Amino acid sequence: MTLTRPRFWKALALLLLTAGAVLPASAQPYPTRPLRLVVPYPAGGGSDVFARTVSPAMAAELGQPIVIDNRPGAATAIGADMVAKAAPDGYTVLLGDSATYAVNPSLYPKLPYDPQENLSPVSLTARFALVLVVGNATPVRTLADLAALARRSDLSYASPGTGSPHHLAMEMLRQGLKMPMTHVPYKGSAPATNDLLGGVVPVMFLDLASASQHIRAGKLRAIAVSAPRRLKDWPDVPTIAESGLPGYEAWAWQGLSVPAGTPAEVVNRLQSAYAKAAADPTNRQRVAEQGGEILTSSPADMAAFMRSERQRWATLIRDANIRVE
């Protein structure tokens, strides 16, 4: 049968419409379904709070929901390994930190993932000052008090886990002031904070997201902050540098990554969505209230930063003889 010109164009339009309706999902613009954001710490800690702060704006930009999936344990290695082994399609994203990307390779002799080989950087996201806190049962009000107490007694300190930013910040402090102290690692900030509040352990570094409500309620006492300058919202809390250890500075930093092999256009789409969330004044204010500073970066810049941090912390881990027990 010979088609007339009107019938030809009508048939062609119908064919194209039908073809578009049956395109596979992979041919549709990313993303086409909800994303999973893996947080390798328990709910309630600084990483979890940050994820829940920025994910709504990211979801709005991407046009798909973002589900927070808390996978704590092994200094973030459990969550990181799960993401490293996920499909490289952009639907599983990791909010890792310095432990994930820089510390674990020096800490674990048989790490199940390689952050440089198995994860593709998306963007640095934030850095957070840490606050040195003690429970009310501890007769410590200054860093000098803490150093004196540590030198005359068998003092322990808690952390959310071996190799966590909190742990390494305390090791830097312990070495700098030559304080004999015993490390007590926990599985996350929440259980460590509970034991600090209960007097089981006397001191630890905490992120302000975990500590601020307890400090304001008078249940914990803030001794000093790890940032090089006093924090705007906590002007009465001195820095460690001004309290007896000049030059001291430590941060808990974070960044987004995806499984290696994720297409560059997907990585860039995620980076763009995060950058828009990071530019939101409300999000920036919320992070500032937690003692943090929102960061953005290109994937290449995050990769370079990861390499430099890996070298930095490898030296401390070696000098402090830090091992996973």
Contacts in CASP RR format, 6 or more apart in sequence:
PFRMAT RR
TARGET T0000
AUTHOR 0000-0000-0000
METHOD contacts of the structure
MODEL  1
MTLTRPRFWKALALLLLTAGAVLPASAQPYPTRPLRLVVPYPAGGGSDVF
ARTVSPAMAAELGQPIVIDNRPGAATAIGADMVAKAAPDGYTVLLGDSAT
YAVNPSLYPKLPYDPQENLSPVSLTARFALVLVVGNATPVRTLADLAALA
RRSDLSYASPGTGSPHHLAMEMLRQGLKMPMTHVPYKGSAPATNDLLGGV
VPVMFLDLASASQHIRAGKLRAIAVSAPRRLKDWPDVPTIAESGLPGYEA
WAWQGLSVPAGTPAEVVNRLQSAYAKAAADPTNRQRVAEQGGEILTSSPA
DMAAFMRSERQRWATLIRDANIRVE
3 11 0 8 1.000
25 32 0 8 1.000
25 33 0 8 1.000
30 90 0 8 1.000
30 265 0 8 1.000
30 266 0 8 1.000
30 269 0 8 1.000
31 62 0 8 1.000
31 63 0 8 1.000
31 64 0 8 1.000
31 90 0 8 1.000
31 91 0 8 1.000
31 269 0 8 1.000
32 64 0 8 1.000
33 64 0 8 1.000
33 91 0 8 1.000
34 64 0 8 1.000
34 65 0 8 1.000
34 66 0 8 1.000
34 67 0 8 1.000
34 91 0 8 1.000
35 59 0 8 1.000
35 62 0 8 1.000
35 64 0 8 1.000
35 65 0 8 1.000
35 66 0 8 1.000
35 67 0 8 1.000
35 90 0 8 1.000
35 91 0 8 1.000
35 92 0 8 1.000
35 93 0 8 1.000
36 66 0 8 1.000
36 67 0 8 1.000
36 69 0 8 1.000
36 91 0 8 1.000
36 92 0 8 1.000
36 93 0 8 1.000
37 51 0 8 1.000
37 55 0 8 1.000
37 66 0 8 1.000
37 67 0 8 1.000
37 68 0 8 1.000
37 69 0 8 1.000
37 93 0 8 1.000
37 94 0 8 1.000
37 95 0 8 1.000
38 69 0 8 1.000
38 71 0 8 1.000
38 79 0 8 1.000
38 82 0 8 1.000
38 83 0 8 1.000
38 92 0 8 1.000
38 93 0 8 1.000
38 94 0 8 1.000
38 95 0 8 1.000
39 47 0 8 1.000
39 48 0 8 1.000
39 51 0 8 1.000
39 68 0 8 1.000
39 69 0 8 1.000
39 70 0 8 1.000
39 71 0 8 1.000
39 95 0 8 1.000
39 96 0 8 1.000
40 47 0 8 1.000
40 70 0 8 1.000
40 71 0 8 1.000
40 72 0 8 1.000
40 73 0 8 1.000
40 76 0 8 1.000
40 77 0 8 1.000
40 78 0 8 1.000
40 79 0 8 1.000
40 80 0 8 1.000
40 94 0 8 1.000
40 95 0 8 1.000
40 96 0 8 1.000
40 97 0 8 1.000
40 100 0 8 1.000
41 47 0 8 1.000
41 48 0 8 1.000
41 70 0 8 1.000
41 72 0 8 1.000
41 76 0 8 1.000
41 160 0 8 1.000
41 188 0 8 1.000
41 189 0 8 1.000
42 48 0 8 1.000
42 70 0 8 1.000
42 72 0 8 1.000
42 187 0 8 1.000
42 188 0 8 1.000
42 189 0 8 1.000
42 190 0 8 1.000
42 191 0 8 1.000
43 70 0 8 1.000
43 190 0 8 1.000
44 189 0 8 1.000
44 190 0 8 1.000
44 209 0 8 1.000
44 210 0 8 1.000
45 188 0 8 1.000
45 189 0 8 1.000
45 190 0 8 1.000
45 207 0 8 1.000
45 209 0 8 1.000
45 210 0 8 1.000
46 128 0 8 1.000
46 189 0 8 1.000
46 207 0 8 1.000
46 209 0 8 1.000
46 210 0 8 1.000
46 252 0 8 1.000
46 290 0 8 1.000
47 95 0 8 1.000
47 96 0 8 1.000
47 97 0 8 1.000
47 254 0 8 1.000
48 68 0 8 1.000
48 70 0 8 1.000
49 209 0 8 1.000
49 290 0 8 1.000
50 95 0 8 1.000
50 125 0 8 1.000
50 126 0 8 1.000
50 128 0 8 1.000
50 209 0 8 1.000
50 254 0 8 1.000
50 287 0 8 1.000
50 290 0 8 1.000
51 68 0 8 1.000
51 95 0 8 1.000
52 68 0 8 1.000
53 283 0 8 1.000
53 286 0 8 1.000
53 287 0 8 1.000
54 125 0 8 1.000
54 274 0 8 1.000
54 277 0 8 1.000
54 278 0 8 1.000
54 283 0 8 1.000
55 66 0 8 1.000
55 68 0 8 1.000
55 277 0 8 1.000
56 66 0 8 1.000
57 276 0 8 1.000
57 277 0 8 1.000
57 280 0 8 1.000
57 283 0 8 1.000
58 66 0 8 1.000
58 273 0 8 1.000
58 274 0 8 1.000
58 276 0 8 1.000
58 277 0 8 1.000
59 65 0 8 1.000
59 66 0 8 1.000
61 272 0 8 1.000
61 273 0 8 1.000
61 276 0 8 1.000
61 277 0 8 1.000
62 269 0 8 1.000
62 270 0 8 1.000
62 273 0 8 1.000
71 78 0 8 1.000
71 79 0 8 1.000
71 82 0 8 1.000
72 78 0 8 1.000
72 79 0 8 1.000
72 187 0 8 1.000
72 188 0 8 1.000
73 79 0 8 1.000
73 187 0 8 1.000
73 188 0 8 1.000
74 108 0 8 1.000
75 99 0 8 1.000
75 103 0 8 1.000
75 104 0 8 1.000
75 107 0 8 1.000
75 108 0 8 1.000
75 161 0 8 1.000
75 162 0 8 1.000
75 163 0 8 1.000
75 164 0 8 1.000
75 324 0 8 1.000
76 96 0 8 1.000
76 97 0 8 1.000
76 99 0 8 1.000
76 100 0 8 1.000
76 104 0 8 1.000
76 164 0 8 1.000
77 100 0 8 1.000
77 104 0 8 1.000
77 108 0 8 1.000
77 111 0 8 1.000
77 112 0 8 1.000
77 113 0 8 1.000
79 94 0 8 1.000
80 94 0 8 1.000
80 96 0 8 1.000
80 100 0 8 1.000
80 104 0 8 1.000
80 113 0 8 1.000
80 115 0 8 1.000
80 119 0 8 1.000
81 112 0 8 1.000
81 113 0 8 1.000
82 92 0 8 1.000
83 92 0 8 1.000
83 93 0 8 1.000
83 94 0 8 1.000
83 119 0 8 1.000
83 257 0 8 1.000
83 258 0 8 1.000
83 259 0 8 1.000
84 112 0 8 1.000
84 113 0 8 1.000
84 114 0 8 1.000
84 118 0 8 1.000
84 119 0 8 1.000
84 259 0 8 1.000
84 260 0 8 1.000
85 113 0 8 1.000
85 118 0 8 1.000
85 259 0 8 1.000
86 92 0 8 1.000
86 259 0 8 1.000
87 259 0 8 1.000
88 120 0 8 1.000
88 258 0 8 1.000
88 259 0 8 1.000
88 260 0 8 1.000
88 261 0 8 1.000
88 262 0 8 1.000
88 263 0 8 1.000
89 262 0 8 1.000
89 266 0 8 1.000
90 258 0 8 1.000
90 259 0 8 1.000
90 262 0 8 1.000
90 266 0 8 1.000
90 267 0 8 1.000
90 270 0 8 1.000
92 258 0 8 1.000
92 259 0 8 1.000
93 122 0 8 1.000
93 256 0 8 1.000
93 257 0 8 1.000
93 258 0 8 1.000
93 270 0 8 1.000
94 100 0 8 1.000
94 119 0 8 1.000
94 256 0 8 1.000
94 257 0 8 1.000
94 258 0 8 1.000
95 125 0 8 1.000
95 254 0 8 1.000
95 255 0 8 1.000
95 256 0 8 1.000
96 254 0 8 1.000
96 255 0 8 1.000
96 256 0 8 1.000
96 257 0 8 1.000
97 164 0 8 1.000
97 165 0 8 1.000
97 252 0 8 1.000
97 253 0 8 1.000
97 254 0 8 1.000
97 255 0 8 1.000
98 165 0 8 1.000
98 168 0 8 1.000
98 252 0 8 1.000
98 253 0 8 1.000
98 309 0 8 1.000
98 313 0 8 1.000
99 107 0 8 1.000
99 163 0 8 1.000
99 164 0 8 1.000
99 165 0 8 1.000
100 115 0 8 1.000
101 115 0 8 1.000
101 119 0 8 1.000
101 255 0 8 1.000
101 257 0 8 1.000
101 306 0 8 1.000
101 309 0 8 1.000
101 310 0 8 1.000
102 115 0 8 1.000
102 306 0 8 1.000
102 309 0 8 1.000
102 310 0 8 1.000
102 312 0 8 1.000
102 313 0 8 1.000
103 163 0 8 1.000
103 168 0 8 1.000
103 310 0 8 1.000
103 313 0 8 1.000
103 317 0 8 1.000
104 111 0 8 1.000
104 115 0 8 1.000
104 163 0 8 1.000
105 111 0 8 1.000
105 114 0 8 1.000
105 115 0 8 1.000
105 310 0 8 1.000
105 314 0 8 1.000
106 310 0 8 1.000
106 313 0 8 1.000
106 314 0 8 1.000
106 317 0 8 1.000
106 318 0 8 1.000
107 162 0 8 1.000
107 163 0 8 1.000
107 317 0 8 1.000
107 322 0 8 1.000
107 323 0 8 1.000
107 324 0 8 1.000
108 324 0 8 1.000
113 119 0 8 1.000
115 257 0 8 1.000
115 306 0 8 1.000
115 310 0 8 1.000
116 303 0 8 1.000
116 306 0 8 1.000
116 307 0 8 1.000
117 260 0 8 1.000
118 259 0 8 1.000
118 260 0 8 1.000
119 257 0 8 1.000
119 258 0 8 1.000
119 259 0 8 1.000
119 260 0 8 1.000
120 257 0 8 1.000
120 258 0 8 1.000
120 259 0 8 1.000
120 260 0 8 1.000
120 261 0 8 1.000
120 262 0 8 1.000
120 267 0 8 1.000
120 299 0 8 1.000
121 255 0 8 1.000
121 256 0 8 1.000
121 257 0 8 1.000
121 299 0 8 1.000
121 300 0 8 1.000
121 302 0 8 1.000
121 303 0 8 1.000
121 306 0 8 1.000
122 255 0 8 1.000
122 256 0 8 1.000
122 257 0 8 1.000
122 258 0 8 1.000
122 267 0 8 1.000
122 270 0 8 1.000
122 271 0 8 1.000
122 274 0 8 1.000
122 299 0 8 1.000
122 302 0 8 1.000
123 255 0 8 1.000
123 256 0 8 1.000
123 270 0 8 1.000
123 271 0 8 1.000
123 274 0 8 1.000
123 275 0 8 1.000
123 295 0 8 1.000
123 296 0 8 1.000
123 297 0 8 1.000
123 298 0 8 1.000
123 299 0 8 1.000
123 302 0 8 1.000
124 253 0 8 1.000
124 254 0 8 1.000
124 255 0 8 1.000
124 295 0 8 1.000
124 296 0 8 1.000
124 297 0 8 1.000
124 301 0 8 1.000
124 302 0 8 1.000
124 305 0 8 1.000
125 254 0 8 1.000
125 255 0 8 1.000
125 256 0 8 1.000
125 274 0 8 1.000
125 278 0 8 1.000
125 294 0 8 1.000
125 295 0 8 1.000
125 296 0 8 1.000
126 253 0 8 1.000
126 254 0 8 1.000
126 255 0 8 1.000
126 287 0 8 1.000
126 292 0 8 1.000
126 293 0 8 1.000
126 294 0 8 1.000
126 295 0 8 1.000
127 251 0 8 1.000
127 252 0 8 1.000
127 253 0 8 1.000
127 254 0 8 1.000
127 292 0 8 1.000
127 293 0 8 1.000
127 295 0 8 1.000
128 207 0 8 1.000
128 208 0 8 1.000
128 209 0 8 1.000
128 251 0 8 1.000
128 252 0 8 1.000
128 253 0 8 1.000
128 254 0 8 1.000
128 290 0 8 1.000
128 291 0 8 1.000
128 292 0 8 1.000
128 293 0 8 1.000
129 207 0 8 1.000
129 208 0 8 1.000
129 225 0 8 1.000
129 226 0 8 1.000
129 227 0 8 1.000
129 231 0 8 1.000
129 251 0 8 1.000
129 291 0 8 1.000
129 292 0 8 1.000
130 165 0 8 1.000
130 166 0 8 1.000
130 169 0 8 1.000
130 205 0 8 1.000
130 206 0 8 1.000
130 207 0 8 1.000
130 225 0 8 1.000
130 226 0 8 1.000
130 250 0 8 1.000
130 251 0 8 1.000
130 252 0 8 1.000
131 205 0 8 1.000
131 206 0 8 1.000
131 207 0 8 1.000
131 208 0 8 1.000
131 211 0 8 1.000
131 215 0 8 1.000
131 222 0 8 1.000
131 223 0 8 1.000
131 224 0 8 1.000
131 225 0 8 1.000
131 226 0 8 1.000
131 234 0 8 1.000
131 237 0 8 1.000
132 143 0 8 1.000
132 146 0 8 1.000
132 173 0 8 1.000
132 203 0 8 1.000
132 204 0 8 1.000
132 205 0 8 1.000
132 222 0 8 1.000
132 223 0 8 1.000
132 224 0 8 1.000
132 225 0 8 1.000
132 226 0 8 1.000
132 240 0 8 1.000
133 196 0 8 1.000
133 203 0 8 1.000
133 204 0 8 1.000
133 205 0 8 1.000
133 206 0 8 1.000
133 211 0 8 1.000
133 214 0 8 1.000
133 215 0 8 1.000
133 220 0 8 1.000
133 221 0 8 1.000
133 222 0 8 1.000
133 223 0 8 1.000
134 140 0 8 1.000
134 146 0 8 1.000
134 196 0 8 1.000
134 202 0 8 1.000
134 203 0 8 1.000
134 220 0 8 1.000
134 221 0 8 1.000
134 223 0 8 1.000
135 196 0 8 1.000
135 197 0 8 1.000
135 198 0 8 1.000
135 199 0 8 1.000
135 202 0 8 1.000
135 203 0 8 1.000
135 219 0 8 1.000
135 220 0 8 1.000
135 221 0 8 1.000
136 218 0 8 1.000
136 219 0 8 1.000
136 220 0 8 1.000
136 221 0 8 1.000
137 198 0 8 1.000
137 199 0 8 1.000
137 202 0 8 1.000
138 149 0 8 1.000
138 199 0 8 1.000
138 202 0 8 1.000
138 203 0 8 1.000
138 221 0 8 1.000
139 145 0 8 1.000
139 149 0 8 1.000
140 146 0 8 1.000
140 149 0 8 1.000
140 202 0 8 1.000
140 203 0 8 1.000
140 221 0 8 1.000
140 223 0 8 1.000
141 221 0 8 1.000
141 223 0 8 1.000
142 223 0 8 1.000
142 243 0 8 1.000
143 177 0 8 1.000
143 223 0 8 1.000
143 224 0 8 1.000
143 238 0 8 1.000
143 240 0 8 1.000
143 243 0 8 1.000
143 244 0 8 1.000
143 245 0 8 1.000
144 243 0 8 1.000
144 244 0 8 1.000
146 179 0 8 1.000
146 203 0 8 1.000
146 223 0 8 1.000
147 177 0 8 1.000
147 179 0 8 1.000
149 155 0 8 1.000
150 174 0 8 1.000
150 179 0 8 1.000
150 180 0 8 1.000
150 181 0 8 1.000
151 178 0 8 1.000
151 179 0 8 1.000
151 180 0 8 1.000
154 182 0 8 1.000
155 179 0 8 1.000
155 180 0 8 1.000
155 181 0 8 1.000
155 182 0 8 1.000
155 202 0 8 1.000
155 203 0 8 1.000
156 181 0 8 1.000
156 182 0 8 1.000
156 183 0 8 1.000
156 184 0 8 1.000
156 201 0 8 1.000
156 202 0 8 1.000
157 170 0 8 1.000
157 181 0 8 1.000
157 182 0 8 1.000
157 183 0 8 1.000
157 184 0 8 1.000
157 201 0 8 1.000
157 202 0 8 1.000
157 203 0 8 1.000
157 204 0 8 1.000
158 184 0 8 1.000
158 185 0 8 1.000
158 186 0 8 1.000
158 192 0 8 1.000
158 195 0 8 1.000
158 196 0 8 1.000
158 201 0 8 1.000
158 203 0 8 1.000
158 204 0 8 1.000
159 166 0 8 1.000
159 167 0 8 1.000
159 170 0 8 1.000
159 183 0 8 1.000
159 184 0 8 1.000
159 185 0 8 1.000
159 186 0 8 1.000
159 192 0 8 1.000
159 204 0 8 1.000
159 205 0 8 1.000
160 166 0 8 1.000
160 167 0 8 1.000
160 185 0 8 1.000
160 186 0 8 1.000
160 187 0 8 1.000
160 188 0 8 1.000
160 189 0 8 1.000
160 192 0 8 1.000
161 167 0 8 1.000
161 185 0 8 1.000
161 186 0 8 1.000
161 187 0 8 1.000
161 188 0 8 1.000
161 192 0 8 1.000
162 183 0 8 1.000
162 185 0 8 1.000
162 322 0 8 1.000
162 324 0 8 1.000
162 325 0 8 1.000
163 317 0 8 1.000
163 322 0 8 1.000
164 185 0 8 1.000
164 188 0 8 1.000
164 252 0 8 1.000
165 205 0 8 1.000
165 250 0 8 1.000
165 251 0 8 1.000
165 252 0 8 1.000
165 253 0 8 1.000
166 189 0 8 1.000
166 204 0 8 1.000
166 205 0 8 1.000
166 206 0 8 1.000
166 207 0 8 1.000
166 252 0 8 1.000
167 183 0 8 1.000
167 185 0 8 1.000
167 205 0 8 1.000
167 322 0 8 1.000
168 250 0 8 1.000
168 313 0 8 1.000
168 316 0 8 1.000
168 317 0 8 1.000
169 205 0 8 1.000
169 226 0 8 1.000
169 250 0 8 1.000
169 252 0 8 1.000
170 181 0 8 1.000
170 183 0 8 1.000
170 204 0 8 1.000
170 205 0 8 1.000
171 183 0 8 1.000
171 316 0 8 1.000
171 320 0 8 1.000
171 322 0 8 1.000
172 248 0 8 1.000
172 250 0 8 1.000
172 316 0 8 1.000
173 179 0 8 1.000
173 240 0 8 1.000
173 245 0 8 1.000
173 248 0 8 1.000
174 181 0 8 1.000
175 316 0 8 1.000
175 319 0 8 1.000
175 320 0 8 1.000
176 245 0 8 1.000
176 248 0 8 1.000
177 244 0 8 1.000
177 245 0 8 1.000
184 201 0 8 1.000
185 325 0 8 1.000
186 192 0 8 1.000
186 195 0 8 1.000
189 206 0 8 1.000
189 207 0 8 1.000
189 210 0 8 1.000
190 210 0 8 1.000
192 201 0 8 1.000
192 204 0 8 1.000
192 206 0 8 1.000
193 206 0 8 1.000
193 210 0 8 1.000
193 211 0 8 1.000
193 214 0 8 1.000
195 201 0 8 1.000
196 202 0 8 1.000
196 203 0 8 1.000
196 204 0 8 1.000
196 206 0 8 1.000
196 220 0 8 1.000
197 214 0 8 1.000
197 219 0 8 1.000
197 220 0 8 1.000
203 223 0 8 1.000
205 226 0 8 1.000
206 220 0 8 1.000
207 252 0 8 1.000
207 290 0 8 1.000
207 291 0 8 1.000
208 231 0 8 1.000
208 234 0 8 1.000
208 289 0 8 1.000
208 290 0 8 1.000
208 291 0 8 1.000
208 292 0 8 1.000
209 290 0 8 1.000
209 291 0 8 1.000
211 220 0 8 1.000
211 222 0 8 1.000
212 289 0 8 1.000
212 290 0 8 1.000
214 220 0 8 1.000
215 221 0 8 1.000
215 222 0 8 1.000
222 234 0 8 1.000
222 237 0 8 1.000
223 237 0 8 1.000
223 243 0 8 1.000
224 237 0 8 1.000
224 238 0 8 1.000
224 239 0 8 1.000
224 240 0 8 1.000
224 243 0 8 1.000
225 231 0 8 1.000
225 234 0 8 1.000
225 237 0 8 1.000
225 238 0 8 1.000
225 239 0 8 1.000
225 240 0 8 1.000
226 239 0 8 1.000
226 240 0 8 1.000
226 248 0 8 1.000
226 249 0 8 1.000
226 250 0 8 1.000
226 251 0 8 1.000
227 239 0 8 1.000
227 249 0 8 1.000
227 251 0 8 1.000
228 239 0 8 1.000
228 241 0 8 1.000
228 247 0 8 1.000
228 249 0 8 1.000
229 239 0 8 1.000
230 237 0 8 1.000
230 238 0 8 1.000
230 239 0 8 1.000
231 237 0 8 1.000
231 291 0 8 1.000
232 288 0 8 1.000
233 288 0 8 1.000
233 289 0 8 1.000
233 291 0 8 1.000
234 291 0 8 1.000
239 248 0 8 1.000
240 248 0 8 1.000
241 247 0 8 1.000
241 248 0 8 1.000
241 249 0 8 1.000
253 295 0 8 1.000
253 309 0 8 1.000
255 302 0 8 1.000
256 270 0 8 1.000
256 271 0 8 1.000
256 274 0 8 1.000
257 302 0 8 1.000
258 266 0 8 1.000
258 267 0 8 1.000
258 270 0 8 1.000
267 299 0 8 1.000
268 299 0 8 1.000
271 298 0 8 1.000
271 299 0 8 1.000
274 296 0 8 1.000
275 296 0 8 1.000
277 283 0 8 1.000
278 284 0 8 1.000
278 294 0 8 1.000
278 295 0 8 1.000
278 296 0 8 1.000
283 294 0 8 1.000
284 294 0 8 1.000
287 293 0 8 1.000
287 294 0 8 1.000
297 305 0 8 1.000
316 322 0 8 1.000
END
